[in-house]
Amino acid sequence: MNRSRRNALKTGGGAGLLAMLIAAGIVRPGDALAQQQWNQAAFNGKTLREALQALGAQSPVASDGVVIKVPEIAENGAVVPVAVESRIAGTQSITVLIEKNPLPLAASFEIPAGTEPNVSTRVKMGESSDVYALVKADGKFFFAKKEVKITIGGCGG
Amino acid sequence: MADPMRIRVAERDGVVNVRILMSHEMETGQRKDSAGNLVPAHFIRNVVATHQGRTVLSAQWGTAVAKNPFLEFSFKGGKKGDKISVTWEDNKGEKRTDEATIG
């Protein structure tokens, strides 16, 4: 065991230690995932309000700076494309919520500096619903919503 | 072991576009099998993408992300030949990491 690692273990703590271990090649970045948070309270929230509260976004402000791209009508609720772009300076995260899903919170993306505040993914929708895009910028929450009509549900079955 | 991800990365004018297709059931925990038993939830919870060791995107997912998840994003500062690494971990602790080179 080399001395620098021993010192790191002795004196380092938390994220600083982890960063050091990654830098030293002792912990590969993949292992850092284990240290990552998963907001259980928010993902288990059964209503939009519960999920927003657990995210710390009780009263987000409607904003034209949040652009949500979803189809107006989706034939198959099992695969609904969602793209969210934020034009708000200092965007830190983008979150997708589906109001009428059994668990509304679908996905949340952290946007580090240098990464464009623009993400695309695909979600499941149980029934026609408003889809919310929530953006955190400079510690404040903004949102936009759009309705998607589903002809075949994607949850349950 | 889960199937490998398909990762496509392309650089244009200094902006790197990343498109990822993962192979995962993304079972919601709401579905019943033919015998009427609830199928337990099995889904990816965390995704991290790194460029040369620096995190360029991290995500937390719930059960509503569609089966065989798709993810697209872009970041600045990458060049052709650089490596992108993507790791996911699901609620059962299963993990998978794949790499791609910026083309």
Interface residues (C-beta under 8 A of the other chain):
Chain A: I22 P29 G30 A32 L33 A34 Q36 Q37 W38 N39 F43 A78 V79 V80 A83 I98 N101 P102 L103 L105 A106 A107 S108 F109 E110 I111 P112 G114 T115 E116 N118 V119 S120 T121 R122 V123 K124 M125 G154 C155 G156 G157
Chain B: V15 M26 T28 Q30 R31 K32 R45 N46 V48 T50 G53 R54 T55 V56 L57 S58 A59 Q60 W61 G62 T63 A64 V65 A66 K67 P69 F70 L71 E72 F73 S74 F75 K76 G77 S85 T87 W88 E89 K95 T97
